Amino acid sequence: MTLGVLGAGAFGTALAITLAQYERVLLWSRSDAQADQMARSRTNAQRLPGVIFPGDLGVTSDLADLRAVDVVLVAVPMQKLRSFLSAHAHHLAGKTLVACCKGMELNTGLGPLDVIDAVLDKTPRALLTGPSFAADIAKGLPTALTLACADPERGVALQQRLSGDTLRIYRTADEVGAALGGALKNVVAIAAGAAIGARLGESARAALMTRGNAEMQRLAHHRGAVPATLSGLSGFGDLVLTCTSDLSRNYRLGLSIGAGEPFDENVTVEGAATARAVADYAQREGLDMPIVQAVAALVEKRLDVNDAMKALLSRSLKEE
């Protein structure tokens, strides 16, 4: 059989490159021009310059070419997932979908698997998440990810199929915890970046990461997740990576906010919409999530970094 990867951004392309080392992979791009360029040059020069496609990686812009594909990795932005699935439901029927996006839908607060269920009822699906940068995966550097799937048999089959020499897949049945970890760490990364961008220091970043993790645990417990999941790759692991590297788009957005500098609006930053979605949800549910609320206010430009930090530091003292 053939694996499909939908979305020729950096992450989708990187997954396709790695998986094509041991199985035939078909990478889909929504752009005819991009697909043609990649097919001719055997590289995604714009997203992953210098990385050459392996021989078993095919490229297309026609979803009808996925007829022979049984498992499809969906690497489209979280906020576009619903419209994408709705528009192409007939091409995806009968296939197992593996969501590769992180975040919560702005208008509904739903995660990737919830959106798949809402649009494509009873479609077999799983979630691939965890600490990873596209450049590392594409270069064949060691990376470990979490596959969340409530169906044990399907989870084992996908784990074995997606694992390789440099890509190690761990498995969990806790879909809720894995999805929340991948979504919320992006919000904390914006806060961490803002602290560094505003020159508040490494200690401030460490405090935000730690207390941000506490908010992640709080929401996960409220949603019925397994606490240990948030200590694994999809929680703690992804949090550390995203809050400490300039390769993180969420962290870079935070840096620009903290420094008062413009940020490229064409760059997809999942944490911005997720912060707003989670802040609304937390307010409705009566959950105490001050860092999430502060990040939502920052991305909506209702607060600046100094005011946000003052608000956090002026909260009443309590036990950890």
Phi, psi and omega in degrees: 000176181236141173272144174248144173233118181259116182117111184257034168287189184298315186289315178299317179296318181297316177298317180298318180298314182291314182293332180285357175290337184222008175199153176295131182230139176244117181261124181257133173242141178287347182258122176301318183295317180294317180299318179295318180297317181292322180295322181281317185272344183059037175202156171257082190299328182287320186264321184224069184299138175089353181261119184269137179291137173289165185297329183271016176255113176260160183230140178209161171240010182246111182295341177297339179290350181276014183304322184270006182267133178254331178239129184237123173271121185259101184249060176249155181301146184304317185286351177249000186298312184299312182295324179296312181297319180297319183288332188238024183304321184293331178281339186261353183301134176082003181253154173274126182257133175245107181288132181240019178253160183232137177141184176232137181297132188299314187279337185242340185076010181277150175270180185303314182291325177297321180293318177301315180298322182290325184269319185237077185304133176069013175285130176300132183207162178208173181234131176250121186210175178129178186286112184197140170246141184303319183298320179296314181298314183296327181277358180079023177280147184301129181219138177241133181232165177251133172253117180259121181206123183286339179272110186301316182296315179294320180299316179296316181298317179291320178303313181293323184285327185268349180278147179212197184296324183244350180247109183255126183252123171262157186239143174217150174269354183276082181295322182294312181296318180296318180293318181292321178300314180294330180280311189285331179298331177295324179293315180295325179297323176296317178298316180296317178296321179297321179297315179290319180298327179272004179060042177274350172104162180293327180296321178296319178298316180299320179295317180294321178297317183291310180289331174295321176297324177297322178291323176299315179296320182297313180291320180298317178298319180297326182269004176084021179281166175276122184307322183298334180300322182286352174263359182263199184301317185284351178245272182302315182300313180291326179298312181299312182298313188287333183271358188231002185234139176292347177286344179281123179293325178294317177297318179295324175299316177300317177304315182293321178296314181296324181273354182069033182250155179291155179231142182296114182290347179278351179274127179286122179235098187297329185295334182294309178292322180298319179302316180293319180295316182290322179299317178296316180296314181299321179294318179295323185269357180071031180267139180274104180224071187295325180291317176300316179298321180294318180295319177301318179293325179293314183288335176271000177062032174271344178221154167259174187297318182296317179293322179296318180292321177299320180296320179291319183284341182270000178294153182297145181288149181201173175289154179288000000 
